[in-house]
Amino acid sequence: MEIKLLIKDKEKTFVAGRPMGRIVRNAIEIMSKINLNNIGGEELDMIIDFTVDAYGKQFTRDQVYDGLYADELLSEMLKTISSITGATVEKLETKNE
């Protein structure tokens, strides 16, 4: 998984390693709490904080807000969650075949 943020007017790429089980649990918990049709500020902060944790705190919440364009923000955050939960489900399905 990777995310690109503008930091001090330079694009920087951050890479997340293989997620631990707690990150998967947190991703599932966040998705169960959020109504994607009505996301407020607190929910957005929760999603961004999750992303910061998933990337091992290589960047901050403020760097995400300041480093992604408005039309990319939510889709990038949700891409992180779905990458984590999707990869986990995919591995489970492969093992069960």
All heavy atoms as an XYZ file, in Angstrom:
766
protein
N       0.837     -1.161      0.000
C       0.000      0.000      0.000
C       0.888      1.233      0.000
O       1.917      1.245      0.659
C      -0.788     -0.002      1.312
C      -2.235     -0.070      1.207
S      -3.133     -0.174      2.785
C      -2.016      0.034      4.099
N       0.452      2.256     -0.732
C       1.199      3.493     -0.706
C       0.261      4.681     -0.848
O      -0.844      4.563     -1.371
C       2.285      3.524     -1.779
C       1.796      3.664     -3.192
C       2.935      3.755     -4.201
O       3.982      3.112     -3.999
O       2.762      4.485     -5.175
N       0.728      5.812     -0.351
C      -0.025      7.050     -0.444
C       0.970      8.162     -0.769
O       2.107      8.146     -0.287
C      -0.798      7.343      0.870
C      -1.746      8.512      0.685
C       0.131      7.562      2.035
C      -2.710      8.697      1.844
N       0.536      9.091     -1.616
C       1.373     10.223     -1.991
C       0.759     11.492     -1.402
O      -0.415     11.770     -1.618
C       1.473     10.343     -3.507
C       2.192      9.174     -4.126
C       2.268      9.274     -5.624
C       2.958      8.026     -6.151
N       3.144      8.060     -7.572
N       1.582     12.239     -0.667
C       1.147     13.488     -0.057
C       2.072     14.618     -0.488
O       3.276     14.401     -0.683
C       1.199     13.389      1.474
C       0.373     12.298      2.150
C       0.657     12.286      3.656
C      -1.096     12.505      1.890
N       1.510     15.805     -0.624
C       2.333     16.987     -0.842
C       2.785     17.491      0.522
O       1.967     17.835      1.370
C       1.534     18.085     -1.546
C       1.241     17.866     -3.020
C       0.338     18.972     -3.538
C       2.523     17.808     -3.821
N       4.087     17.504      0.730
C       4.651     17.997      1.986
C       5.698     19.034      1.633
O       6.661     18.731      0.922
C       5.240     16.846      2.823
C       4.113     15.881      3.194
C       5.957     17.380      4.051
C       4.508     14.710      4.030
N       5.443     20.253      2.097
C       6.328     21.383      1.774
C       6.498     21.508      0.273
O       7.610     21.637     -0.238
C       7.660     21.252      2.492
C       7.521     21.288      4.001
C       8.848     21.215      4.695
C       8.632     21.234      6.200
N       9.850     21.143      6.958
N       5.380     21.432     -0.440
C       5.312     21.593     -1.898
C       6.057     20.520     -2.683
O       6.357     20.697     -3.857
C       5.803     22.980     -2.321
C       4.920     24.081     -1.771
O       3.695     23.863     -1.652
O       5.444     25.165     -1.458
N       6.378     19.413     -2.057
C       7.019     18.293     -2.752
C       6.193     17.046     -2.516
O       5.739     16.786     -1.401
C       8.445     18.071     -2.248
C       9.382     19.184     -2.617
C      10.788     18.854     -2.209
C      11.691     20.030     -2.576
N      13.063     19.794     -2.231
N       6.004     16.276     -3.580
C       5.260     15.023     -3.441
C       6.148     13.981     -2.782
O       7.280     13.766     -3.192
C       4.797     14.526     -4.808
C       3.865     13.358     -4.709
C       3.336     12.937     -6.058
O       4.028     12.139     -6.736
O       2.242     13.396     -6.431
N       5.607     13.376     -1.740
C       6.346     12.333     -1.035
C       5.485     11.081     -0.990
O       4.292     11.145     -0.710
C       6.689     12.795      0.378
C       7.564     11.812      1.119
C       8.219     12.403      2.326
C       9.085     11.316      2.956
N       9.694     11.706      4.178
N       6.086      9.947     -1.271
C       5.385      8.671     -1.262
C       5.706      7.927      0.027
O       6.871      7.803      0.412
C       5.811      7.805     -2.465
O       5.520      8.525     -3.668
C       5.077      6.479     -2.485
N       4.639      7.446      0.679
C       4.773      6.667      1.897
C       4.280      5.253      1.615
O       3.269      5.073      0.937
C       3.941      7.282      3.028
C       4.385      8.658      3.409
C       3.806      9.767      2.813
C       5.385      8.849      4.348
C       4.213     11.050      3.157
C       5.796     10.118      4.711
C       5.206     11.228      4.102
N       4.996      4.287      2.132
C       4.643      2.887      1.910
C       4.337      2.238      3.259
O       5.063      2.435      4.232
C       5.804      2.134      1.217
C       5.473      0.671      1.027
C       6.135      2.789     -0.118
N       3.249      1.486      3.275
C       2.873      0.751      4.494
C       3.281     -0.702      4.329
O       3.130     -1.284      3.257
C       1.372      0.847      4.734
N       3.782     -1.255      5.383
C       4.144     -2.667      5.373
C       2.912     -3.547      5.505
O       1.776     -3.079      5.495
N       3.153     -4.803      5.642
C       2.079     -5.777      5.825
C       1.344     -5.476      7.133
O       1.973     -5.383      8.187
C       2.708     -7.163      5.876
C       1.766     -8.285      5.840
C       2.544     -9.568      5.680
N       1.709    -10.707      5.940
C       2.168    -11.902      6.215
N       3.467    -12.115      6.274
N       1.346    -12.894      6.438
N       0.023     -5.312      7.077
C      -0.703     -4.893      8.284
C      -0.806     -6.004      9.332
O      -0.930     -7.176      9.013
C      -2.087     -4.517      7.771
C      -2.247     -5.269      6.505
C      -0.867     -5.435      5.938
N      -0.785     -5.572     10.571
C      -0.988     -6.481     11.688
C      -2.492     -6.663     11.906
O      -3.306     -5.896     11.398
C      -0.343     -5.918     12.959
C       1.168     -5.724     12.858
S       2.074     -7.231     12.491
C       2.047     -8.027     14.086
N      -2.865     -7.656     12.683
C      -4.270     -7.983     12.910
C      -5.091     -6.843     13.487
O      -6.247     -6.641     13.128
N      -4.501     -6.060     14.377
C      -5.242     -4.959     14.994
C      -5.675     -3.930     13.950
O      -6.749     -3.348     14.053
C      -4.419     -4.284     16.082
C      -5.211     -3.198     16.810
C      -4.551     -2.743     18.086
N      -4.246     -3.801     19.016
C      -5.132     -4.359     19.850
N      -6.370     -3.967     19.853
N      -4.758     -5.302     20.682
N      -4.857     -3.706     12.948
C      -5.209     -2.747     11.890
C      -6.427     -3.258     11.121
O      -7.324     -2.487     10.776
C      -4.004     -2.512     10.940
C      -2.889     -1.784     11.677
C      -4.422     -1.760      9.691
C      -3.188     -0.350     12.069
N      -6.473     -4.547     10.859
C      -7.638     -5.130     10.176
C      -8.888     -4.945     11.030
O      -9.931     -4.517     10.543
C      -7.407     -6.631      9.871
C      -8.654     -7.253      9.267
C      -6.212     -6.800      8.949
N      -8.770     -5.241     12.309
C      -9.905     -5.076     13.219
C     -10.384     -3.633     13.229
O     -11.578     -3.350     13.174
C      -9.516     -5.498     14.632
C     -10.682     -5.420     15.608
C     -10.215     -5.391     17.055
N     -11.309     -5.356     17.982
C     -12.059     -4.277     18.223
N     -11.822     -3.155     17.572
N     -13.048     -4.312     19.087
N      -9.444     -2.699     13.324
C      -9.811     -1.281     13.349
C     -10.476     -0.847     12.047
O     -11.414     -0.042     12.066
C      -8.580     -0.421     13.640
C      -8.061     -0.607     15.047
O      -8.721     -1.173     15.906
N      -6.846     -0.138     15.289
N     -10.011     -1.372     10.929
C     -10.628     -1.042      9.637
C     -12.077     -1.516      9.589
O     -12.979     -0.780      9.167
C      -9.827     -1.673      8.496
N     -12.302     -2.724     10.052
C     -13.665     -3.277     10.065
C     -14.548     -2.472     11.009
O     -15.698     -2.158     10.689
C     -13.631     -4.771     10.442
C     -12.965     -5.559      9.314
C     -15.035     -5.302     10.727
C     -12.602     -6.982      9.675
N     -14.011     -2.099     12.160
C     -14.784     -1.317     13.126
C     -15.157      0.055     12.553
O     -16.294      0.508     12.694
C     -13.988     -1.150     14.414
C     -14.764     -0.438     15.501
C     -14.008     -0.374     16.820
O     -13.029     -1.114     16.999
O     -14.417      0.431     17.660
N     -14.224      0.703     11.909
C     -14.506      2.013     11.316
C     -15.594      1.904     10.262
O     -16.533      2.707     10.224
C     -13.221      2.624     10.723
C     -12.335      3.138     11.852
C     -13.541      3.752      9.744
C     -10.970      3.579     11.412
N     -15.492      0.910      9.404
C     -16.496      0.766      8.344
C     -17.877      0.484      8.916
O     -18.886      0.884      8.333
C     -16.076     -0.322      7.350
C     -14.874      0.070      6.512
S     -15.013      1.691      5.713
C     -16.311      1.390      4.546
N     -17.946     -0.169     10.063
C     -19.251     -0.443     10.661
C     -19.859      0.805     11.309
O     -21.068      0.881     11.496
C     -19.154     -1.567     11.694
O     -18.489     -1.125     12.859
N     -19.030      1.787     11.639
C     -19.500      2.993     12.312
C     -19.839      4.136     11.358
O     -20.486      5.087     11.770
C     -18.426      3.501     13.284
C     -18.215      2.645     14.491
C     -17.155      3.261     15.381
C     -16.956      2.445     16.641
N     -15.916      3.023     17.499
N     -19.385      4.055     10.135
C     -19.477      5.216      9.249
C     -20.557      5.033      8.190
O     -20.652      3.992      7.543
C     -18.113      5.468      8.586
C     -17.149      5.940      9.654
C     -18.215      6.477      7.464
C     -15.776      6.224      9.181
N     -21.352      6.076      8.039
C     -22.330      6.155      6.962
C     -21.664      6.942      5.835
O     -21.494      8.165      5.938
C     -23.599      6.859      7.451
C     -24.617      7.063      6.360
O     -24.374      6.778      5.194
N     -25.767      7.576      6.742
N     -21.269      6.263      4.773
C     -20.530      6.910      3.690
C     -21.334      8.001      2.990
O     -20.766      8.837      2.293
C     -20.055      5.865      2.675
C     -19.004      4.896      3.205
C     -18.683      3.837      2.159
C     -17.747      5.628      3.629
N     -22.648      8.000      3.164
C     -23.481      9.033      2.547
C     -23.580     10.291      3.404
O     -24.144     11.291      2.972
C     -24.891      8.487      2.281
C     -24.862      7.361      1.280
O     -24.179      7.442      0.265
N     -25.583      6.300      1.564
N     -23.051     10.236      4.627
C     -23.167     11.372      5.531
C     -21.982     11.400      6.494
O     -22.129     11.157      7.686
C     -24.495     11.297      6.308
C     -24.765     12.555      7.091
O     -24.238     13.613      6.777
N     -25.579     12.439      8.120
N     -20.802     11.697      5.968
C     -19.592     11.724      6.790
C     -19.398     13.127      7.349
O     -19.391     14.110      6.611
C     -18.355     11.302      5.976
C     -18.473      9.833      5.599
C     -17.071     11.548      6.752
C     -17.331      9.311      4.788
N     -19.249     13.201      8.668
C     -18.977     14.469      9.336
C     -17.504     14.604      9.650
O     -16.697     13.722      9.354
N     -17.161     15.702     10.280
C     -15.770     15.981     10.614
C     -15.141     14.956     11.527
O     -13.995     14.545     11.333
N     -15.891     14.509     12.541
C     -15.343     13.517     13.465
C     -15.067     12.191     12.766
O     -14.053     11.541     13.025
C     -16.295     13.296     14.636
C     -16.323     14.450     15.616
C     -17.234     14.191     16.803
O     -17.476     13.011     17.141
O     -17.689     15.180     17.390
N     -15.980     11.803     11.881
C     -15.783     10.538     11.146
C     -14.588     10.647     10.211
O     -13.800      9.707     10.090
C     -17.041     10.176     10.348
C     -18.218      9.775     11.191
C     -19.071     10.943     11.649
O     -18.803     12.096     11.254
O     -20.007     10.695     12.418
N     -14.444     11.798      9.566
C     -13.304     11.984      8.670
C     -11.996     11.949      9.457
O     -11.027     11.306      9.029
C     -13.443     13.296      7.897
C     -12.430     13.526      6.783
C     -12.416     12.369      5.783
C     -12.721     14.836      6.079
N     -11.971     12.598     10.617
C     -10.781     12.525     11.469
C     -10.469     11.081     11.852
O      -9.310     10.670     11.860
C     -10.974     13.349     12.750
C     -10.878     14.849     12.532
O     -10.443     15.278     11.442
O     -11.236     15.595     13.460
N     -11.505     10.301     12.172
C     -11.327      8.903     12.551
C     -10.700      8.110     11.397
O      -9.772      7.315     11.606
C     -12.680      8.284     12.937
C     -12.579      6.887     13.478
S     -14.155      6.038     13.878
C     -15.370      7.318     13.955
N     -11.185      8.336     10.191
C     -10.655      7.630      9.017
C      -9.204      8.035      8.773
O      -8.345      7.188      8.489
C     -11.521      7.920      7.775
C     -12.906      7.311      7.939
C     -10.852      7.378      6.514
C     -13.904      7.768      6.890
N      -8.923      9.320      8.890
C      -7.550      9.788      8.661
C      -6.618      9.273      9.750
O      -5.501      8.826      9.464
C      -7.512     11.325      8.539
C      -8.203     11.733      7.233
C      -6.076     11.843      8.579
C      -8.380     13.220      7.050
N      -7.061      9.306     10.995
C      -6.230      8.762     12.082
C      -5.939      7.283     11.864
O      -4.828      6.810     12.124
C      -6.910      8.974     13.432
C      -6.926     10.435     13.865
O      -6.183     11.250     13.278
O      -7.705     10.753     14.787
N      -6.930      6.553     11.372
C      -6.718      5.146     11.045
C      -5.631      5.018      9.973
O      -4.730      4.180     10.078
C      -8.013      4.488     10.560
C      -7.765      3.152      9.939
C      -7.568      2.040     10.736
C      -7.667      3.018      8.564
C      -7.284      0.805     10.171
C      -7.390      1.791      7.996
C      -7.196      0.688      8.797
N      -5.718      5.845      8.939
C      -4.735      5.795      7.856
C      -3.338      6.108      8.380
O      -2.367      5.434      8.021
C      -5.126      6.773      6.727
O      -6.408      6.401      6.223
C      -4.122      6.752      5.593
N      -3.235      7.118      9.237
C      -1.942      7.456      9.844
C      -1.391      6.238     10.594
O      -0.210      5.893     10.454
C      -2.080      8.685     10.777
C      -0.823      8.890     11.612
C      -2.400      9.942      9.970
N      -2.231      5.565     11.368
C      -1.798      4.362     12.095
C      -1.405      3.238     11.139
O      -0.414      2.545     11.369
C      -2.901      3.870     13.030
C      -3.084      4.757     14.248
O      -2.177      5.557     14.562
O      -4.149      4.650     14.889
N      -2.197      3.056     10.084
C      -1.922      1.977      9.126
C      -0.570      2.160      8.439
O       0.080      1.186      8.065
C      -3.034      1.906      8.080
N      -0.153      3.411      8.299
C       1.148      3.704      7.689
C       2.249      3.882      8.730
O       3.311      4.421      8.440
C       1.046      4.942      6.790
C       0.480      4.625      5.434
C      -0.892      4.604      5.213
C       1.312      4.315      4.368
C      -1.418      4.300      3.974
C       0.801      4.010      3.124
C      -0.561      3.999      2.940
O      -1.071      3.688      1.707
N       1.993      3.424      9.936
C       3.020      3.452     10.971
C       3.398      4.848     11.434
O       4.537      5.082     11.837
N       2.452      5.772     11.368
C       2.653      7.157     11.824
C       3.838      7.825     11.145
O       4.577      8.601     11.762
C       2.763      7.208     13.344
C       1.491      6.708     14.012
C       1.511      6.854     15.499
C       0.186      6.301     16.025
N       0.026      6.448     17.432
N       3.998      7.541      9.846
C       5.048      8.186      9.062
C       4.698      9.636      8.741
O       5.558     10.409      8.317
C       5.272      7.443      7.742
C       5.740      6.021      7.889
C       5.870      5.353      6.550
O       6.716      5.755      5.736
N       5.042      4.356      6.284
N       3.418      9.989      8.922
C       2.936     11.346      8.679
C       1.814     11.619      9.676
O       1.396     10.718     10.402
C       2.444     11.511      7.226
C       1.545     10.399      6.761
C       0.178     10.426      7.005
C       2.062      9.301      6.082
C      -0.658      9.399      6.586
C       1.236      8.269      5.650
C      -0.126      8.321      5.904
N       1.347     12.844      9.722
C       0.337     13.237     10.695
C      -1.013     13.490     10.025
O      -1.099     13.581      8.798
C       0.750     14.536     11.409
O       0.760     15.604     10.448
C       2.105     14.399     12.084
N      -2.038     13.620     10.859
C      -3.367     13.965     10.358
C      -3.309     15.288      9.585
O      -3.873     15.404      8.498
C      -4.353     14.086     11.514
C      -5.750     14.472     11.041
C      -6.638     14.992     12.134
N      -6.907     14.022     13.184
C      -7.577     14.307     14.288
N      -8.052     15.518     14.501
N      -7.788     13.398     15.209
N      -2.619     16.271     10.140
C      -2.519     17.570      9.467
C      -1.820     17.454      8.121
O      -2.197     18.129      7.156
C      -1.785     18.576     10.352
C      -2.641     19.073     11.502
O      -3.888     19.021     11.399
O      -2.067     19.520     12.514
N      -0.817     16.604      8.035
C      -0.128     16.420      6.750
C      -1.055     15.782      5.718
O      -0.933     16.071      4.532
C       1.147     15.603      6.936
C       2.239     16.403      7.621
C       3.463     15.585      7.933
O       3.362     14.448      8.410
N       4.633     16.151      7.679
N      -1.972     14.941      6.156
C      -2.957     14.371      5.225
C      -3.895     15.473      4.747
O      -4.116     15.644      3.550
C      -3.756     13.218      5.873
C      -4.896     12.765      4.965
C      -2.838     12.050      6.196
N      -4.453     16.238      5.692
C      -5.367     17.318      5.311
C      -4.691     18.333      4.391
O      -5.299     18.826      3.439
C      -5.907     18.036      6.549
C      -7.096     17.361      7.189
C      -7.062     16.980      8.526
C      -8.263     17.124      6.474
C      -8.150     16.369      9.132
C      -9.356     16.506      7.066
C      -9.296     16.141      8.387
O     -10.384     15.541      8.971
N      -3.438     18.651      4.664
C      -2.726     19.653      3.877
C      -2.031     19.075      2.646
O      -1.614     19.829      1.771
C      -1.678     20.362      4.747
C      -2.306     21.124      5.900
O      -3.483     21.535      5.792
O      -1.623     21.299      6.938
N      -1.935     17.744      2.580
C      -1.165     17.127      1.507
C      -1.972     16.439      0.429
O      -1.409     15.896     -0.520
N      -3.297     16.424      0.573
C      -4.160     15.838     -0.457
C      -5.176     16.881     -0.907
O      -5.696     17.652     -0.094
C      -4.922     14.622      0.082
C      -4.140     13.338      0.265
C      -4.995     12.289      0.971
C      -3.656     12.802     -1.066
N      -5.460     16.887     -2.206
C      -6.486     17.782     -2.724
C      -7.857     17.305     -2.256
O      -8.063     16.115     -1.996
C      -6.424     17.843     -4.249
C      -5.168     18.528     -4.732
C      -4.093     17.783     -5.219
C      -5.051     19.912     -4.671
C      -2.936     18.416     -5.647
C      -3.890     20.548     -5.097
C      -2.844     19.797     -5.578
O      -1.698     20.424     -5.997
N      -8.787     18.240     -2.149
C     -10.118     17.946     -1.611
C     -10.802     16.802     -2.346
O     -11.417     15.931     -1.719
C     -10.994     19.197     -1.674
N     -10.679     16.766     -3.667
C     -11.367     15.721     -4.429
C     -10.697     14.355     -4.317
O     -11.241     13.357     -4.777
C     -11.508     16.130     -5.896
C     -10.186     16.363     -6.598
O      -9.176     16.646     -5.922
O     -10.156     16.282     -7.836
N      -9.532     14.289     -3.687
C      -8.827     13.018     -3.501
C      -8.886     12.501     -2.069
O      -8.628     11.327     -1.819
C      -7.341     13.178     -3.868
C      -7.082     13.591     -5.287
C      -5.619     13.920     -5.526
O      -4.879     14.183     -4.544
O      -5.215     13.930     -6.682
N      -9.197     13.381     -1.141
C      -9.058     13.061      0.277
C      -9.823     11.813      0.699
O      -9.231     10.832      1.151
C      -9.496     14.261      1.135
C      -9.385     14.068      2.642
C      -7.931     13.905      3.062
C     -10.017     15.235      3.366
N     -11.121     11.835      0.550
C     -11.926     10.710      1.032
C     -11.625      9.430      0.255
O     -11.506      8.355      0.851
C     -13.417     11.047      0.968
C     -14.340     10.052      1.647
C     -13.954      9.828      3.102
C     -15.782     10.516      1.551
N     -11.467      9.528     -1.052
C     -11.212      8.313     -1.834
C      -9.878      7.673     -1.450
O      -9.774      6.453     -1.377
C     -11.273      8.586     -3.334
O     -10.248      9.467     -3.728
N      -8.860      8.474     -1.171
C      -7.565      7.931     -0.740
C      -7.673      7.247      0.624
O      -7.089      6.192      0.841
C      -6.491      9.021     -0.691
C      -5.937      9.385     -2.032
C      -5.182      8.253     -2.695
O      -4.408      7.542     -2.024
O      -5.358      8.074     -3.909
N      -8.442      7.850      1.520
C      -8.591      7.263      2.854
C      -9.358      5.943      2.779
O      -8.979      4.953      3.395
C      -9.318      8.222      3.803
C      -8.604      9.545      4.057
S      -6.930      9.389      4.707
C      -5.935      9.600      3.234
N     -10.419      5.931      1.995
C     -11.211      4.704      1.857
C     -10.447      3.625      1.100
O     -10.631      2.436      1.351
C     -12.547      5.012      1.190
C     -13.472      5.908      2.016
C     -14.735      6.241      1.233
C     -13.809      5.282      3.354
N      -9.568      4.042      0.205
C      -8.732      3.075     -0.512
C      -7.824      2.332      0.465
O      -7.621      1.121      0.337
C      -7.906      3.792     -1.585
C      -7.088      2.856     -2.441
C      -6.517      3.549     -3.664
C      -5.481      4.552     -3.316
N      -4.763      5.103     -4.483
N      -7.334      3.037      1.461
C      -6.494      2.393      2.477
C      -7.290      1.335      3.233
O      -6.839      0.196      3.390
C      -5.943      3.438      3.469
O      -5.119      4.362      2.760
C      -5.145      2.779      4.582
N      -8.491      1.707      3.675
C      -9.322      0.765      4.423
C      -9.676     -0.443      3.565
O      -9.554     -1.585      4.000
C     -10.596      1.455      4.954
C     -10.216      2.458      6.040
C     -11.587      0.430      5.502
C     -11.352      3.325      6.525
N     -10.099     -0.205      2.338
C     -10.503     -1.336      1.493
C      -9.313     -2.189      1.075
O      -9.456     -3.392      0.904
C     -11.310     -0.869      0.289
O     -10.577     -0.008     -0.519
N      -8.134     -1.593      0.956
C      -6.936     -2.396      0.663
C      -6.657     -3.369      1.794
O      -6.324     -4.527      1.567
C      -5.711     -1.496      0.479
O      -5.796     -0.763     -0.692
N      -6.803     -2.900      3.019
C      -6.528     -3.743      4.183
C      -7.596     -4.814      4.341
O      -7.287     -5.998      4.478
C      -6.409     -2.886      5.456
C      -5.134     -2.062      5.374
C      -6.428     -3.750      6.712
C      -5.007     -0.983      6.412
N      -8.849     -4.429      4.310
C      -9.913     -5.422      4.501
C     -10.031     -6.334      3.294
O     -10.252     -7.524      3.448
C     -11.268     -4.744      4.794
O     -11.587     -3.844      3.730
C     -11.240     -4.016      6.112
N      -9.847     -5.808      2.105
C      -9.936     -6.623      0.892
C      -8.832     -7.652      0.798
O      -9.060     -8.797      0.438
N      -7.618     -7.267      1.152
C      -6.495     -8.208      1.124
C      -6.705     -9.332      2.125
O      -6.381    -10.487      1.860
C      -5.189     -7.475      1.410
N      -7.269     -9.010      3.273
C      -7.519    -10.018      4.296
C      -8.570    -11.008      3.830
O      -8.400    -12.225      3.945
C      -7.974     -9.347      5.609
O      -6.960     -8.418      6.005
C      -8.186    -10.360      6.698
N      -9.659    -10.504      3.270
C     -10.726    -11.374      2.768
C     -10.216    -12.236      1.626
O     -10.498    -13.427      1.552
C     -11.950    -10.528      2.331
C     -12.954    -11.366      1.574
C     -12.603     -9.882      3.534
N      -9.420    -11.635      0.744
C      -8.870    -12.375     -0.392
C      -7.995    -13.538      0.081
O      -8.091    -14.645     -0.432
C      -8.051    -11.408     -1.254
C      -7.698    -11.950     -2.608
C      -7.034    -10.865     -3.445
O      -7.724     -9.927     -3.857
O      -5.804    -10.994     -3.667
N      -7.162    -13.316      1.087
C      -6.314    -14.393      1.609
C      -7.141    -15.485      2.255
O      -6.853    -16.667      2.102
C      -5.297    -13.836      2.612
C      -4.155    -13.156      1.940
C      -3.012    -12.992      2.904
C      -1.864    -12.369      2.150
N      -0.634    -13.044      2.300
N      -8.203    -15.092      2.975
C      -9.076    -16.091      3.599
C      -9.768    -16.941      2.543
O      -9.866    -18.163      2.672
C     -10.130    -15.412      4.475
C      -9.644    -14.869      5.814
C     -10.741    -14.057      6.475
C      -9.179    -15.982      6.713
N     -10.246    -16.311      1.486
C     -10.928    -17.053      0.422
C      -9.964    -18.021     -0.257
O     -10.328    -19.143     -0.582
C     -11.536    -16.081     -0.585
C     -12.734    -15.345     -0.044
C     -13.261    -14.262     -0.971
O     -12.561    -13.918     -1.949
O     -14.356    -13.761     -0.718
N      -8.721    -17.588     -0.475
C      -7.733    -18.445     -1.116
C      -7.421    -19.661     -0.251
O      -7.312    -20.772     -0.743
C      -6.434    -17.649     -1.388
O      -6.747    -16.519     -2.201
C      -5.406    -18.491     -2.088
N      -7.309    -19.458      1.066
C      -7.030    -20.569      1.974
C      -8.182    -21.561      2.025
O      -7.976    -22.748      2.240
C      -6.729    -20.050      3.384
C      -5.349    -19.504      3.535
C      -5.080    -19.169      4.977
C      -3.620    -18.817      5.143
N      -3.261    -18.622      6.538
N      -9.399    -21.075      1.865
C     -10.578    -21.945      1.968
C     -10.902    -22.687      0.667
O     -11.789    -23.511      0.654
C     -11.795    -21.139      2.423
C     -11.666    -20.704      3.862
O     -11.026    -21.372      4.663
N     -12.263    -19.582      4.199
N     -10.195    -22.372     -0.388
C     -10.489    -23.056     -1.662
C      -9.861    -24.420     -1.735
O      -8.986    -24.826     -1.135
C      -9.987    -22.182     -2.833
C     -10.837    -20.955     -3.012
C     -10.346    -20.086     -4.160
O      -9.282    -20.353     -4.748
O     -11.057    -19.142     -4.480
